[in-house]
Amino acid sequence: MGSIVCFGDSNTWGFCSDGCTRFDRDTRWTGIIAKNLAGRYQIVEEGLNGRTANETDVDEPYLNGRNYADACVLSHRPIDILIVMLGNNDIKKRYNKSAADIADSIVELVSGMERILLEKQPEKFRIILISPKGIDKRALGDEFDETSMKNSHLLGGLLEQKAAERGWAFLDADIPDVSLSGDGLHLSEQGHKALAEHIMDKI
């Protein structure tokens, strides 16, 4: 049975903003994929609330995805498909990054994961890079501002080009049927379902 590693933030972990803390396994997009691919692939959920591509939070330094990425793929190898979806924490006001800067940091992270697998894993693998659903005005406040929101919607176009240049499959999740919950940041139950369907098409 093959292995698919899903590396991301709270929208991979399955954060629920509607009072349930975390969506159950059957509701999370990772769990839906696992059910659809049962017997063919093992799904490894590597979501972490607040994870960034390469920014270090002073209070929570373990949120820096780059510091963990190599160990993550090495611990789960052999990997058949690596799925990475990050970006919605890098847009926070305190990091003061442009959309281009965020895209570069995501690509640097994924390139590092690819490089370590090429060095350490003889089995072939594929990469699916996902640009996350952009936030909306409901998310604006202490952590996100209008620039954050704008950057979240610019990210897809930037990442699509970079993924094509590197031969990675790409999915832009910033589309209408991938819906958000009431906080304007985290996926709704229907959003998880729709995202899972789009990812299944890529797989």
N, C-alpha and C positions, 0 to 999 in steps of 0.2 A: 504494500500500500504506500502510495506516495505521500509527500508532506507539503503543506502550504503554510507558510509563516505570514501572519498578518501583523505588521508592525505599525503602530499608530498611537493616537492619543485617546481622549475620552470618547470620541465617536467610534473608536474601535473597541474600547473597553465596554461600551454600552451604557454610558451615563444617562440616567433618566432624570429630567428636570421636573417631572410631574409628581414627585413624591415617593417613587419606588426605589430611588437610589441607583439601581442598576437593572436594566432590562434583563429578563431571563434568557437562558440560552436559546430558546426557540424563537425569541424576538430579535435578538442581536443579529446584525448582518453576517457576522462570522458563524453564528449557530445555524442560520438558514442555509448557508453554503455547506456547512458540515452535514446537515441533513440531506441535502441534495446530492452530495458526493460521497455519501456513506458507502464504505467498502472499497472506495477508489483512492480517497485522499484522507489523511489526518489533518485537521485544521488546528494550528497552533495560534492561540490568541495572545498577542503581545501588545495589548493596549495599555496605556498608562495615562491617567488624568493629568493634564497640564504639560505633557511632554512637548518639547521643542525640538527643532532639527539640530541646533547647536548652541542655543543660548543657555546660560547658566543662571538660574534663580538663586539669589543669595541665601534665601531661607530654605530652599529645596533643590540643592545642586544635583540631585539624582534625576531631575527632570530633563537634563541635557541628553537628548537621544543619541548624539554622536559618541558620547562616552560609553554607551552601552551597546551600540549597534554591532560591532565586531564580535563581541562575546555572545550576543544573541544568536547570530547566524551560525557561529561555530558550535554552540551548544545544541542547536536543533538540526544540524546537518546529518544526513544528506537532505537538502531542500530541493523540491521540484519547482516550486513557484514561490517567489518572494513578492508579497504585496506591501507597499508602503503608502500610507496616507497621513501626511503631516502638513502643518502650516497655520492652523487656526490659533495656535498659542504664540507663534512667532510674530503675529500681527499686533500683539498687545502694545499699548502705548509705551510702556517702560522700556521696550527694546528698541524703539525708534528706527525701525528698518523699513526700507522701501520694498515694494513687491519684487523688484529685481533681486534685491539682496536676499530675500526669503527664498526665492526660487533657486538662487545659487547655493544657499546653505542646504536646501533639501537635496539638490543634485549631488553636492559634495558628500552628503551622508550616504545616499544610495550608491554612489560610485565606490565609496569605501567598503560597503557591504558586498558589492559585486566583486571588488578586487580581492577581498579576503576569501570569498568562496572560490574564485578562480584559482587561488593559490592552494587552498586546502581541500577542495572537494573535486574529485575526478568526475563525478556525475554531472550531466548537463542540467541547467536550470534556466528558468525564465523569470523576468521581472515585470511586474505590473505596477506602474506609478499612478497614484490617484491624487488628483487635486481636489481638496475637500469642498463641501458645500460652503458657499460664502455666507457670512453672517448678515443679519438684517438689523434694523434700528432698535429692535427690542433688546439687543445685546449691549447697546451703548451705555456707558457709565464709567465706573472707576477704572476698568481695565481696557475697555475698547472705546475708540472715538470714531469720528467720521472717516479719518484717514485709514484706520484699521479696517473699516467696512469696505472702503474703496479698494484697498490692497487685497482683501480676501476675494474680490471678484476679478481682479486683474491676474491673479496667480495662475489660473487655468491656462490661459493663452501662452504665458511664459514657459510653464512646465511642459506643455504639449510639444513645443518646438524642441526643447532640450531632450525630451524623451525620444523623439524621432531621430535626433542626431546620434543617440546612443543605442538605438535598436531596442528600446524598452517599449512594451505595450503601455498604453496610456488611457486613462478614463478621467473625464472632467465631471465630477459629481455636482457641480454648480448648475443644476438643471431643475426644472419645475417639479418633476415627480419625486425628487429626493427632497422631502419636506422637513422643515425644522419644527421643534417643539415650541412651547410658549416662551422660552427664554431667548429665542432668536439665534442660538448658538449650537445647540445639540439636536441631533436627529430625532424626529418623532418615530413612533412605532412604524408608521407607513413609510417614513424615510428610510429606515433600516431595510424594510422589505424591498423597496424600489432599488436601493443601492445594491442589495444582494443580487437582484435580477440582472442589473447591468454588469456586475462583476462576473456572474456566471457566464454571460455572453463572451467576456474577455477570456475566461478560462477555457 
